Amino acid sequence: MSLRLQYLATMGALFFFLALTFEHPAYGYTDPGSAILVFQGLSAFITGSLIYFRKRLRKLINEVKRPEKRSE
């Protein structure tokens, strides 16, 4: 492993364990409707991805539907 990658891995692990060590209780309230916002964001991401890649998806589906032509 290169020295730089080893340094980054060590610093990341140290940060993670220090964050767990100095954790404070959070006295917050999560609205039950917050899950709807997460769901809406995920569905918008999936729909946007499908629209963005629709040409590639059509091409892939058409290749799967068409049987291979065998020359005998």
ABEGO torsion letter per residue (X at the ends): XBAAAAAAAAAAAAAAAAAAAABBBBBBBBBAAAAAAAAAAAAAAAAAAAAAAAAAAAAAAAAAABBBBBBX
